[in-house]
Amino acid sequence: MRIDDLADEDDVVLRRVGYRLVQSGDRAAFGAGRRMLERAANGRLFPPPHKRWWTGPRKSGLGLEVRLDPYSIELAWRDGKPRWELGGRLWLHGVDRDWRWWPLLHVDANAEFARTKTFWIGLGRRMQHAT
């Protein structure tokens, strides 16, 4: 069976099956699930539409001058489990700090800020595919 055979107009089937396979704990199932999610998202993955992923920064976090521009959100297999990661060119106080990756904890509802283990970070333009 091909992934395209499962697709429908709004790709609900692909997303549901894809998230189940990604969370199954099996590396091969993770790969198939990730391909399904990429097909459903047209190559621009976001974390699942679950409330724990979509929160906003507190007022203290809004004044940060840390920004990723450009950035990418990737679903990766790390240490035997799936993990969402945020990566991009880090700008701190206008100084380029090179490309970095962090485990992703939250994204705000408008995808303007993201939370890592270290801090809330501003998001610039989104890359279509990570490099």
N, C-alpha and C positions, 0 to 999 in steps of 0.2 A: 504494500500500500504506500502511496506517495503522500507527502504532507499536503500537497495541493488538493488531494481527494477529500481531506477533512475540512477544508476551508469553506466557510459560507460568507454571506455578505458582511456581517459584523465580526467574524472570526471568534465568536464566543467559544466554540468547540476547541479551536486551537489553543486559546488562552487557558481554558480549564484543564485540558489534558496536558499542556505544556508545563503549567505550574505543578501539577501532580507528579509528572516525571522528574522535574528538577528537584523536588523535595524528597524523592524516593530513596536517596542515599546511594544509588548505583551510578557509577561513572558513565556507562553507556546510555542509561536512561536519561542522565543529565544532558548529554550531548543531543539526544533526540528532542528532549523537551526544550532546550535552548533554541534549536532550529525552528521549532513550532512557534515559540514566542517571538523570534525574529521575524518570521513570516507574518504573524498576526500584527506586529508593530511596524512592519515595513522597514525593518533594520534599525529602528530607534527604540531600544528597550527602556522601559521604566520599571521600577519595583511594582509589585502587585498593588491593585487598588484597595489596599487594606488600610484602615485608619492609622495603624501604628507607623506606617511609612510616610503619611502625608500630614505633617504637623508644621507649625511655623516657629521661627525663632522668637525668643522673648525680646522685649524692647531693648535690653542691653546688648543683644546680638546684632541689632540692625545697624549700628554705627561702625561695624567692622570694616577695615580697609583691606581685608584679605579677599582675593578674588581669583577664580579660575576662568581663564579666557584664552583659548577655547577649552571646552571640557567634554568629557564623555562619561556615561554611566555604563558599566559592563557587568554582566553576570558571569562570574568566574568560579572555577572549581579549585578551592584552596584547602589543603589539609584534610582531604576526604569529605568535604561538604561544600554545598553551593554558598556563594557569598556575593553580595552586591558591592561593587567598588566604584569609587568616584575618582576620576583622574583628569588632569589637565595642566596647563601652563599656569603655575602659581605666580600671582602678582601680590606683593606685600608692600604697601605704601608706595606704589608705582614702580617698584624694583622687580625685575624679572628674576624669579627664583628657580627656574627650570621646571621640567615635567615631573609630576609626582602622583602617586596613587594612595588612597585611603579607603578603609572599609566604610561603607555608607550605612548610616543609621536612620536618617530621616531626610525627607525632601519637603519643602514648604509647598502649599497648594498651587502656587503659581510658578513653581520651579525657578524661583529667583535665588533661593538659598538652599543649602544642603548641610546636614549635620554629620560630622565625622566624630571619631572618638576624642579628637583634640579640640575642635571648635566648629562653630557655624561658619560657613564660607559662602561668599557671593558667587553666583554663576553668571558667566558672560554668555557667549554664543555657543550653542551645542554643535559638536561635530557629528556628521552623519555616521561615521564609523571610526573606531579607535585605530590609532596607528601603533 
